[in-house]
């Protein structure tokens, strides 16, 4: 193909590459197909800073993009071909969307002129992705290519972050567009962008209610890490000497060794002893947490009679599971900043409560670690990895057998995004490809990927990807020869 020499001429595929590059995208995870060839050709020919990571299937590509976004705060980008490629890429897109992680999925499509004529791989991608994403669009108008790509980045990063999808027909990839449409708003290159500010009156009410409590507890979800609010949370916890618990996704919002860190609560990392702390609490403050079935043990702890304060950026979350005494729709970090200004120093004896609870919890854990009879205990695996890894190691676990053990017992000495798992939907086969996304995003850090033998079978092909890229990931397979946690 001879490229047009006019300075303002670009193909749609070239425009996409340039727009991704200007949005500071450094990696695209994906797999090629015949409808993607113009895009791949543009990636090959143009000068840009993007590296394409070839995966063994589209599902893995979406998991890599999800995990990359989790550890970097940048938009994760994955791509795949039409038809089966579009259906295969869905699991990671859904996981990212439900976990409020900014991911953009791009799937090529058949030419717009052949739709309805039964071409190979024809599929109504817009309807397929409609219930699974925050926003999705078909790039069927070359004149609106730039507008729609910019909108995808804005929608993915602003408000409650999530996944967006773009369908890119073959003929639009080769169509002519103007280079005047190639520009971006750089504020939407990372997430969260455009964070919602809290209502000052609600902040006053929350501060007042906390001061009246006798035995309050804070339960945080993944939003603290997503909004980089760990320091603000720690300041509030220490100011109040309050108990801080987390969901599985929220693990790491406060370092596990902190005297006020109770750890994970619920059915996938909690214990009888952490449950008792919840039962004694007279005020529960959810921050960036959906209060879903796992965190609350199917809405039993806290009970429906508990007094609830709920802070979340998503208004659909608040009141969905508990009657809320005070609700605040706002960004977690901005809310904590304002709360720290208003809240008065207090002492709820959170450190004493946590110390007694952890003593009982880890006494049982340490006994199991020492058992030498029979097969190795998962508790011992957790402890040995914990002892061997540096403080800034990333631990990526599958949602099956490894998750409850690492959620409950792995002690992070630093707060941050060091614990990665897919608890929104809990699909098997996540840890192996996700660890590749983590290692690419954090090349200087140790990365450990832990999975069951069932999950390993889902994603074993990506071992070739890790080897091809020379990634120094440590893979651990906990084999019990069954689908034991599914």
Order of alpha helices (4+ residues) and beta strands (2+ residues): beta-alpha-beta-alpha-beta-alpha-beta-alpha-alpha-beta-alpha-beta-alpha-beta-alpha-beta-alpha-beta-alpha-alpha-beta-beta-alpha-beta-beta-beta-alpha-alpha-alpha-beta-alpha-beta-alpha-beta-alpha-alpha-beta
